[in-house]
Amino acid sequence: MAGEQGLPKIPNLQAAELKFRMQQSPEEFQHLKEDLMKLIEDDEMNPFYRITCKDLGWKVDESLARKMEARNKEELEVLDKKISDTETNLGESDVRDAYLAKAEYLCKIGDKDACLSLFRTIMDKSLALGQKLDVTFYCIRLGLFYMDTDLIEKNIEKAKSLVEQGGDWDRRNRLKVYEGVFHMYNRNFKGAVDLFLDAVSTFTSTELMSYDEFVRYTVYMALVTLPRVDIKAKVIDNDEIQQRLNCSLSDAKQYLLSLYESDYASFFQSLFAVEAFMKTDRYLYKHYRYYIKEVRIIAYSQILQSYRSVTLQYIADAFNVSVPFIDKELARFIAANRLPCKINKVKGIVETTRPDSKNYQYQQLIKQGDHLLNKIQKLSRVINL
């Protein structure tokens, strides 16, 4: 199983996740306010608190805000004094550490602009390769916290360049998860799952998410991108993934196996839970309609692959839905050229229109043979001359 040691949760992405859910559905997630406020107060996140109040339409608790602001000012004065002392009395590495401590604190409280400005100053100093990567990871996390895609993309590219210069094993694997998350956010699900599967056995990025969350994302991305043979080899037969599915992700396990084992009624039931999850997930909410459509197409293609023709009633029964529903669903995807079949409404059947593979191979062989004969004839004329 993957290790559980991650970097400090700075900034705390859970706070951004809770805020996002409350923005998406204020009434449904009103109960999360107490949890969000606890995270804000524990980390004295005054800059983030004011942004949160503005975005969620809350009235600012001025007493609390002043209290956190005073604590921020007090802590920053201590850190500034330490920077001054180290610059006067100590060496370059101590000065660098003092600057990093201040930048870390600014990142922790959610002061994005001040934090990035200080990180740029730090990057201009003499840093080891590993330290440059750590600063870059901070910037990526800050980008994820505020969902600043330009900041994320720029720093992922920077991290990839630094890793190529000789990044260690841990940082290389960490970058795979960071980049995979960004791919997922940008709907590059194939790119995401390739990176996630590479990192399953070496996952340590608990500063981004828990291992259970990581496995859930991996399963979701795999089902919509990988062929059946790869799902079996890389996901179902993966010991680390199976351990988490068996222990704490029973819903994701049902979703995975119901599609793979062609239990379409259970698959449709699982799909409701997947849709509900994606609607309130910061990385996937923009894509839930696309994702649900694509996995339905995969399921319909899978059941149709076994038949030249099959009744609408059979398909409806398999998915535990009505015939009119399945008729409308299939018609929509057929019209979009996503399913190779046609519906015969008179007979109430679906007929597949895939070209016969043996006939296709035979035609290709004839075509290639004719092409070869033409070349031989041209060559023979040249030789005769």
Secondary structure per residue as TSV (DSSP state, phi and psi in degrees):
chain	resnum	aa	ss	phi	psi
A	1	M	-	360.0	152.8
A	2	A	-	-65.6	155.8
A	3	G	-	-71.0	160.3
A	4	E	-	-106.9	1.9
A	5	Q	-	-88.1	120.8
A	6	G	-	-123.1	-178.9
A	7	L	-	-75.7	166.5
A	8	P	-	-57.5	144.7
A	9	K	-	-80.3	70.5
A	10	I	-	-128.8	118.2
A	11	P	S	-70.6	164.5
A	12	N	-	-81.1	103.0
A	13	L	H	-66.6	-17.7
A	14	Q	H	-63.8	-35.7
A	15	A	H	-63.3	-42.8
A	16	A	H	-64.9	-36.9
A	17	E	H	-65.6	-44.5
A	18	L	H	-64.1	-43.0
A	19	K	H	-61.0	-42.3
A	20	F	H	-61.6	-44.6
A	21	R	H	-63.2	-38.4
A	22	M	H	-69.2	-31.3
A	23	Q	H	-68.8	-40.2
A	24	Q	H	-68.2	-41.1
A	25	S	-	-148.0	82.0
A	26	P	T	-56.1	-42.1
A	27	E	T	-70.4	-45.4
A	28	E	T	-63.7	-36.0
A	29	F	T	-111.7	22.9
A	30	Q	G	-58.9	-31.0
A	31	H	G	-66.0	-13.8
A	32	L	G	-82.0	-8.8
A	33	K	H	-58.4	-42.4
A	34	E	H	-62.2	-42.4
A	35	D	H	-64.5	-42.8
A	36	L	H	-63.5	-44.8
A	37	M	H	-65.1	-32.8
A	38	K	H	-64.6	-42.9
A	39	L	H	-63.6	-41.7
A	40	I	H	-63.5	-45.5
A	41	E	H	-70.5	-40.2
A	42	D	H	-60.6	-38.3
A	43	D	T	-98.6	5.7
A	44	E	T	53.6	48.5
A	45	M	-	-87.1	63.9
A	46	N	H	-61.6	-45.6
A	47	P	H	-59.4	-43.7
A	48	F	H	-68.1	-35.2
A	49	Y	H	-61.3	-44.4
A	50	R	H	-66.6	-39.0
A	51	I	H	-64.4	-41.7
A	52	T	H	-62.0	-44.5
A	53	C	H	-60.0	-41.4
A	54	K	H	-65.6	-45.9
A	55	D	H	-70.7	-33.4
A	56	L	H	-97.7	-0.9
A	57	G	T	72.7	26.2
A	58	W	-	-84.5	152.7
A	59	K	-	-82.2	130.0
A	60	V	-	-68.1	128.5
A	61	D	-	-79.8	96.5
A	62	E	H	-62.1	-34.0
A	63	S	H	-63.4	-46.6
A	64	L	H	-65.6	-43.1
A	65	A	H	-62.1	-42.5
A	66	R	H	-65.5	-37.7
A	67	K	H	-63.7	-46.6
A	68	M	H	-67.5	-38.7
A	69	E	H	-61.9	-40.8
A	70	A	H	-64.7	-40.8
A	71	R	H	-66.6	-39.0
A	72	N	H	-61.2	-46.7
A	73	K	H	-62.2	-43.3
A	74	E	H	-62.3	-46.1
A	75	E	H	-66.4	-40.1
A	76	L	H	-67.0	-34.0
A	77	E	H	-64.4	-41.0
A	78	V	H	-62.0	-44.8
A	79	L	H	-67.4	-38.6
A	80	D	H	-64.1	-39.4
A	81	K	H	-63.9	-39.7
A	82	K	H	-65.2	-39.4
A	83	I	H	-61.6	-45.3
A	84	S	H	-61.4	-43.2
A	85	D	H	-64.0	-44.4
A	86	T	H	-67.7	-36.4
A	87	E	H	-64.7	-29.8
A	88	T	H	-84.2	-40.8
A	89	N	H	-114.1	-17.3
A	90	L	S	-121.1	-176.7
A	91	G	-	-88.0	-179.7
A	92	E	H	-61.6	-40.3
A	93	S	H	-65.8	-36.5
A	94	D	H	-68.6	-38.7
A	95	V	H	-62.3	-44.5
A	96	R	H	-60.7	-43.6
A	97	D	H	-63.5	-36.6
A	98	A	H	-66.6	-41.9
A	99	Y	H	-64.3	-41.4
A	100	L	H	-62.6	-37.5
A	101	A	H	-63.1	-40.6
A	102	K	H	-67.8	-44.0
A	103	A	H	-61.9	-39.3
A	104	E	H	-60.4	-42.7
A	105	Y	H	-67.1	-43.0
A	106	L	H	-61.4	-37.9
A	107	C	H	-65.4	-41.3
A	108	K	H	-61.6	-40.8
A	109	I	H	-86.2	-6.1
A	110	G	T	87.4	22.3
A	111	D	-	-86.8	84.5
A	112	K	H	-60.1	-53.0
A	113	D	H	-64.4	-45.3
A	114	A	H	-65.3	-37.6
A	115	C	H	-65.4	-47.9
A	116	L	H	-64.8	-37.7
A	117	S	H	-61.2	-43.0
A	118	L	H	-70.3	-37.8
A	119	F	H	-62.9	-36.5
A	120	R	H	-63.9	-39.6
A	121	T	H	-62.5	-42.5
A	122	I	H	-65.4	-40.3
A	123	M	H	-65.6	-23.1
A	124	D	T	-77.8	-13.9
A	125	K	S	-83.5	173.8
A	126	S	-	-76.6	108.6
A	127	L	-	-123.6	145.8
A	128	A	-	-70.8	159.9
A	129	L	H	-56.9	-44.7
A	130	G	H	-61.5	-38.7
A	131	Q	H	-68.3	-37.3
A	132	K	H	-61.8	-40.6
A	133	L	H	-65.5	-40.5
A	134	D	H	-62.8	-41.7
A	135	V	H	-63.2	-41.0
A	136	T	H	-64.1	-39.3
A	137	F	H	-63.5	-38.7
A	138	Y	H	-57.6	-45.5
A	139	C	H	-64.5	-37.5
A	140	I	H	-64.3	-44.9
A	141	R	H	-64.2	-37.8
A	142	L	H	-64.7	-37.7
A	143	G	H	-64.1	-41.2
A	144	L	H	-67.0	-35.0
A	145	F	H	-62.0	-44.3
A	146	Y	H	-100.8	4.7
A	147	M	T	49.2	51.5
A	148	D	-	-93.5	96.7
A	149	T	H	-66.3	-34.6
A	150	D	H	-64.1	-43.6
A	151	L	H	-63.3	-42.5
A	152	I	H	-63.1	-51.5
A	153	E	H	-61.4	-44.9
A	154	K	H	-60.6	-41.9
A	155	N	H	-80.3	-26.8
A	156	I	H	-65.1	-43.8
A	157	E	H	-62.2	-40.0
A	158	K	H	-64.1	-43.1
A	159	A	H	-64.3	-39.3
A	160	K	H	-63.1	-39.6
A	161	S	H	-65.6	-41.3
A	162	L	H	-67.7	-40.3
A	163	V	H	-61.6	-38.8
A	164	E	H	-63.4	-22.8
A	165	Q	T	-81.4	-5.7
A	166	G	T	131.3	32.8
A	167	G	-	-63.1	148.6
A	168	D	-	-75.6	172.9
A	169	W	H	-58.7	-45.2
A	170	D	H	-63.2	-45.4
A	171	R	H	-70.1	-34.2
A	172	R	H	-60.9	-45.4
A	173	N	H	-69.2	-36.1
A	174	R	H	-63.1	-41.9
A	175	L	H	-61.7	-34.9
A	176	K	H	-58.2	-41.8
A	177	V	H	-69.4	-45.0
A	178	Y	H	-58.8	-47.0
A	179	E	H	-68.1	-37.9
A	180	G	H	-61.5	-40.8
A	181	V	H	-61.4	-42.8
A	182	F	H	-67.8	-39.0
A	183	H	H	-59.1	-44.4
A	184	M	H	-60.8	-43.4
A	185	Y	H	-62.7	-32.1
A	186	N	T	-94.8	12.8
A	187	R	T	66.8	21.3
A	188	N	-	-91.8	72.9
A	189	F	H	-66.4	-34.4
A	190	K	H	-66.5	-44.9
A	191	G	H	-60.9	-38.2
A	192	A	H	-65.9	-47.8
A	193	V	H	-68.4	-33.9
A	194	D	H	-61.0	-43.5
A	195	L	H	-71.2	-40.9
A	196	F	H	-62.7	-43.7
A	197	L	H	-64.4	-34.1
A	198	D	H	-65.7	-26.9
A	199	A	H	-101.8	-0.3
A	200	V	G	-56.6	-46.8
A	201	S	G	-84.9	-6.7
A	202	T	G	-123.2	13.8
A	203	F	-	-62.2	126.2
A	204	T	-	-135.7	6.2
A	205	S	-	-83.5	54.5
A	206	T	T	-71.6	-9.0
A	207	E	T	-71.1	-18.6
A	208	L	T	-95.4	-41.9
A	209	M	-	-167.1	165.5
A	210	S	-	-76.7	165.1
A	211	Y	H	-65.2	-35.6
A	212	D	H	-61.7	-43.6
A	213	E	H	-62.4	-40.7
A	214	F	H	-61.8	-44.6
A	215	V	H	-64.5	-40.6
A	216	R	H	-58.5	-49.3
A	217	Y	H	-58.8	-41.0
A	218	T	H	-61.7	-45.0
A	219	V	H	-63.5	-46.4
A	220	Y	H	-61.2	-43.6
A	221	M	H	-68.3	-36.9
A	222	A	H	-64.5	-43.5
A	223	L	H	-64.4	-28.0
A	224	V	H	-95.2	-4.7
A	225	T	H	-127.3	-32.6
A	226	L	S	-91.1	145.9
A	227	P	-	-67.9	161.3
A	228	R	H	-55.1	-40.9
A	229	V	H	-63.5	-36.0
A	230	D	H	-76.0	-34.1
A	231	I	I	-60.5	-41.6
A	232	K	I	-66.4	-49.1
A	233	A	I	-72.0	-41.0
A	234	K	I	-98.0	-20.0
A	235	V	I	-117.3	-60.2
A	236	I	I	-63.6	-39.2
A	237	D	T	-90.6	7.0
A	238	N	-	-84.1	118.7
A	239	D	H	-62.9	-41.6
A	240	E	H	-64.1	-43.7
A	241	I	H	-65.7	-44.4
A	242	Q	H	-63.0	-36.0
A	243	Q	H	-60.3	-45.0
A	244	R	H	-71.1	-38.5
A	245	L	H	-61.8	-39.9
A	246	N	H	-73.4	-32.1
A	247	C	H	-84.3	-46.5
A	248	S	H	-143.9	6.3
A	249	L	-	-129.9	54.6
A	250	S	H	-63.6	-33.0
A	251	D	H	-67.9	-41.1
A	252	A	H	-67.5	-34.7
A	253	K	H	-64.0	-44.8
A	254	Q	H	-62.6	-41.3
A	255	Y	H	-60.4	-47.1
A	256	L	H	-63.0	-53.3
A	257	L	H	-74.3	-31.2
A	258	S	H	-64.0	-38.5
A	259	L	H	-73.7	-45.4
A	260	Y	H	-63.1	-38.5
A	261	E	T	-92.0	7.7
A	262	S	T	63.6	33.2
A	263	D	-	-92.8	79.8
A	264	Y	H	-69.7	-30.7
A	265	A	H	-64.3	-45.4
A	266	S	H	-66.2	-35.2
A	267	F	H	-61.0	-45.4
A	268	F	H	-64.0	-37.8
A	269	Q	H	-62.6	-43.6
A	270	S	H	-64.3	-32.1
A	271	L	H	-63.5	-31.2
A	272	F	H	-62.5	-42.8
A	273	A	H	-67.9	-38.7
A	274	V	H	-63.0	-43.6
A	275	E	H	-63.3	-43.7
A	276	A	H	-60.9	-40.5
A	277	F	H	-64.0	-47.5
A	278	M	H	-67.3	-32.3
A	279	K	H	-60.9	-28.4
A	280	T	T	-115.6	21.2
A	281	D	-	-103.3	130.8
A	282	R	T	-60.0	-32.4
A	283	Y	T	-89.1	-22.7
A	284	L	T	-118.4	-7.4
A	285	Y	G	-60.5	-31.3
A	286	K	G	-72.0	-16.7
A	287	H	G	-113.4	4.4
A	288	Y	H	-64.5	-37.0
A	289	R	H	-64.6	-45.4
A	290	Y	H	-60.6	-46.8
A	291	Y	H	-61.9	-48.9
A	292	I	H	-61.4	-39.1
A	293	K	H	-61.9	-46.1
A	294	E	H	-65.4	-41.1
A	295	V	H	-72.4	-28.0
A	296	R	H	-66.9	-41.2
A	297	I	H	-61.5	-40.4
A	298	I	H	-60.7	-44.1
A	299	A	H	-64.7	-44.4
A	300	Y	H	-65.0	-41.1
A	301	S	H	-61.7	-38.5
A	302	Q	H	-64.7	-43.9
A	303	I	H	-72.4	-30.7
A	304	L	H	-78.0	-22.6
A	305	Q	T	-59.4	-28.3
A	306	S	T	-84.3	-6.4
A	307	Y	-	-133.8	147.1
A	308	R	S	-80.1	-34.6
A	309	S	E	-149.5	146.4
A	310	V	E	-151.0	147.3
A	311	T	E	-76.1	149.6
A	312	L	H	-60.3	-35.6
A	313	Q	H	-63.1	-39.0
A	314	Y	H	-64.0	-45.2
A	315	I	H	-65.1	-42.9
A	316	A	H	-60.5	-42.2
A	317	D	H	-65.4	-39.8
A	318	A	H	-62.0	-38.4
A	319	F	H	-92.5	-2.5
A	320	N	T	59.8	45.8
A	321	V	-	-131.9	176.3
A	322	S	-	-82.1	159.6
A	323	V	H	-63.5	-44.6
A	324	P	H	-58.2	-36.9
A	325	F	H	-64.9	-47.5
A	326	I	H	-70.3	-33.2
A	327	D	H	-61.2	-46.8
A	328	K	H	-66.0	-41.8
A	329	E	H	-60.8	-52.6
A	330	L	H	-63.9	-40.4
A	331	A	H	-60.8	-39.9
A	332	R	H	-64.0	-43.9
A	333	F	H	-75.5	-30.9
A	334	I	H	-65.4	-44.3
A	335	A	H	-61.9	-29.5
A	336	A	T	-88.5	7.4
A	337	N	T	60.7	33.8
A	338	R	-	-100.6	-15.4
A	339	L	S	-127.3	127.1
A	340	P	S	-84.0	71.6
A	341	C	E	-158.3	174.5
A	342	K	E	-141.5	153.5
A	343	I	E	-103.2	126.6
A	344	N	E	-99.3	97.8
A	345	K	T	-70.6	-27.4
A	346	V	T	-64.2	-46.6
A	347	K	T	-87.9	-12.9
A	348	G	T	69.6	37.1
A	349	I	E	-128.2	161.1
A	350	V	E	-112.6	125.9
A	351	E	E	-110.8	127.1
A	352	T	E	-75.0	146.4
A	353	T	-	-120.1	22.5
A	354	R	-	-66.1	139.2
A	355	P	-	-65.9	140.1
A	356	D	-	-61.7	124.2
A	357	S	H	-64.2	-40.0
A	358	K	H	-67.4	-40.7
A	359	N	H	-65.6	-39.2
A	360	Y	H	-62.6	-43.8
A	361	Q	H	-64.2	-38.9
A	362	Y	H	-63.6	-45.1
A	363	Q	H	-63.1	-39.3
A	364	Q	H	-65.2	-38.8
A	365	L	H	-64.3	-43.4
A	366	I	H	-60.8	-44.9
A	367	K	H	-61.7	-46.3
A	368	Q	H	-67.2	-36.0
A	369	G	H	-63.8	-43.6
A	370	D	H	-61.3	-41.4
A	371	H	H	-63.2	-40.1
A	372	L	H	-67.4	-42.1
A	373	L	H	-62.2	-40.2
A	374	N	H	-61.7	-40.9
A	375	K	H	-64.9	-40.8
A	376	I	H	-64.2	-41.7
A	377	Q	H	-63.3	-41.3
A	378	K	H	-64.9	-40.4
A	379	L	H	-65.0	-40.3
A	380	S	H	-65.3	-36.4
A	381	R	H	-64.7	-38.6
A	382	V	H	-65.6	-42.3
A	383	I	H	-65.1	-41.6
A	384	N	H	-62.5	-36.2
A	385	L	-	-65.5	360.0
